[in-house]
Amino acid sequence: DKYLYFGQRLLERGFADWFRVMFKLIEERPFIVEPIHQELFDTFEKIYKQEYTRVNINLPPRSAKTTLSKYFLVYGLTKNPKCNFLTRI
């Protein structure tokens, strides 16, 4: 199935690419990537790879930290349904 193949390839590309496509599909508008977002994408990728085990993200309001966090939970569970998260959003 071409959609399954697309989804698998998208997950393999990493959180940043997966997020941007899913955001566009769900929110029906593109996500505007600012310089701070690339650092957040890298941080979330390191969390998934267990390079970081504890992270506290302190950013000003409207910097997309909650949106990225919610999508990251879905990303992690999609890639590995057995993964566990402790979060406070």
Protein Blocks (a to p, Z undefined) as FASTA:
>chain_A
ZZlmmmmmmmmnojklmmmmmmmmmnopacdddfklmmmmmmmmmmmnomafbdcdddde
hklmmmmmmmmmmmmmmmmmmbccdddZZ
